[in-house]
Amino acid sequence: MIDGEQRGPFTLEQLPDAGVRPSTYVWCKGMDDWEKAEDVAEICRLYRRRIYDLLHPADPVTPAESDTAGKSDPAKTEVNYFDRSMQGLNLPTIEELDAREDISRPPAKVLPWAILVTLFFFPPIGIFAIYFSVASGRCWKNSQKAPDNGPDALKINGKGLSPTDWRRLAHDYCRAAKMWTGIAFFIGIILISFLIFKL
C-alpha cells in the first residue's frame, strides 16, 4: 500500500525503488494479513544489505574470497554478510543502552499522576499505575539502605541485591508506572468521549 493505493506485485529488490518504507504495509502469498515492512524478516534483511552497501561502497574483495565465490554455502554467506553489516552500523549493545540511563538520580514521581488517572479516568488500570509507583519508591529507599554485599543484604526472591540493583529496579518500576498511567489516561479519555457523544 503506497499513498493509499495497492501496487505491485514487486520483487524484493524492487521494493526500495517502488517507495516502500519501514512503515509501508505489504502483503504476499502465505501472509495472513497486511504487515508493516519493518515487521517482515526478508524485507529487513534486504534493507540491511542496502544500508551496508551504502556505508561501504568500496568494500575490497580479497583474492581468496574471489576464488571461493560461488562455492560457498549460501546460508553461511548470508550469516557472515549480516554480521558484517551489523558491525558496520555500530549498533549499541544492550549493556551499552543500559549504561546510558542515569540511575544515580531518583526516578520520577509518578504516584500523584497515577492517583489522578485512577480517580478520574479509568480505575481498573490506574491501580496498576499506583502499584508500580509505590514499588518504585520502595525500591529507591531500599537502594539507600542496602549494603553492597554480605549476609545483611536486602533480598528479593531469596537473592541479595546491591544498591545498584535496587536503583535499576526502581527505574524499571517507574517506567512501568508511566506506561500504566498513560494507558489509564487514554482509555479514560476514550470512554469519556464516548459518553459525551452518546449524551
N, C-alpha and C positions, 0 to 999 in steps of 0.2 A: 504494500500500500504506500504509494508515493504521492504526496499532495492530494490525498483523499481519493486517489484513483488506483484501481487494481492494475498492475502492469506485470509484464513478463509472459512466459517464463524466461528466467535468466540462468546462465551457468554461474557457479561460484565466482569465477574470475571476472564476470561481467557486473557483479553487484556494486563495487565501488564506483565505477563509471556510470552506472544507472542512477546513482544518487542515494543508495541505501546507506543509512547512518545507524549507529547503535540503537536508537530509539524507533527505527522503522519496523513496522510489523511485517513479518514474512511468513510464508506457508509453502510446504512442499508435500509430496505424497509421503504418507507414513506419519504425519503430524496430526494430532487430534484437533488442534485449533491453531489460530494465528499466534505467533510469539514475537517478541522483540528480537531483533537481530543479535543484540548483546547476550541473549539467553540461549543462542544456538551455537553449540560447540564448534561445528565445522566453519561457521562464519567467523567466529572469534579467532580460530587458527589462521584463517586466510588473512584477516586484518593484522594479526601479529606478524605474519611474514611480510606483509607490505610495509608495516612500520619499520621492521628490521631493515628491509631493502632501502627505505628512505634514509635511515640513520647510518647505514653502511653502504654507500653507493659503490665504493671501490674495494670490496672485500676480496683480498688476494686469495687465489686458489693455488695451493702447493702442488708440485708435480705428483706427489704421492696421491693426493686427492683426485687429480685429473686422471691418473692411471686407473684408479678404482671406481671412477664414475660409471654408473650403470650396473656395477657388480654388487653394490652394497644392498643390504636389506632395506626396503622402503620404510618399514616401520621403525627401524633403528635410525635411519636418516632423519625421519620426522622428529623423533625424540631429541636427537642431537641438535637439530636446527631450532627446535623450540627452546632448548636450554640456552643456546647461544643468543637467541632473540631476547630472552628474558634478562640475560646478563647485560645485553646492550642497552636495555631500557633502564637499568639501575633501579629496579623496583625495591622499596624498603621491605625488610623482613618484619614479621610480627613483633619480634623483640624490639626492633627499632621504632615501630609505631607505638608500642607501649612506653618506650623511653621518652617519647616526645611529650607525653601527657605529664603535666606538673602535678604530682600527687603530694607535694610538700605543703600545699595550701589546703585549707578545709574545703570540702565540696560545697556547692551552692546550697542554700537553704530553700528547699522545695516545699517544706511542710505547710507553710501558710497557703501557698497556691493549691496544694493537694486538698487541704481542708475546704477551700472556697469551691473548687470544682465538685467536691463531694456533696457540699450543702446545696449548691445552686444549679449544677449541671447534670451529672449522672453518678449517683451514689454507688451503684454496684462496682463500677470501675474505679471510682475515686478512692474506695477503701484500699485497693492495691497500691495506689499512689501514696496514701498515708503510711501504709505498712513499710514500703521501701524507703520513704523519707525518714521514718523513725529508725529503721535499721541502719541507714547511712550515718545518722547522728551517733548511734551507739557504737558503731564500728570506729568512727573517728575518735570517740572518747577512749575506746579500748586501745587505740594506737598511741595515745598519750601516756598510758599507764602500763603498757605491756613491756616486760623485759625482753631483751634481744633473744635470749635463749634460756635454757635451764629448765628445771622441774616446775618453776613457778610461772612459766609462760602461759598466757591465756590460751585456752584451747577451743577449737571448733571441730566437731566430729572426731574428738579424741586426738586432734593434731595441734601441736603448739604453733602459734602464728607470731611472727615478728612484727614490730611496729610498721614496717613497710608493707607487709601482707595486709594488716588491718587497714592501712590508708588506701591501698589499692581496692580492697573490698568495699570501703566506704564510698569511693568514687564509682564503683560498679553499681552499687545500690542507688546512688544518686542518679545515674543515667537511667536506671530502670524507673525511678520515681518520676523523672521528667517525661519519659515515654508514656507511662500510665496517666500522668496528669494531662498530657496532650490528647491522648485518646479519649479520656473522660470529657474534656472540654469540647472536642469536635463532635462527639456523639450527642452531648447535651445541646450544642448549637443546632444540630440536625433535628433533634426531637422538638426543640422549642420552635424552630422554623416551621416544622410540620404542623404543630398545634396551632400556631398563629394562622397558617394558611387554611387550616380546617375551620377555624372560627370565623 
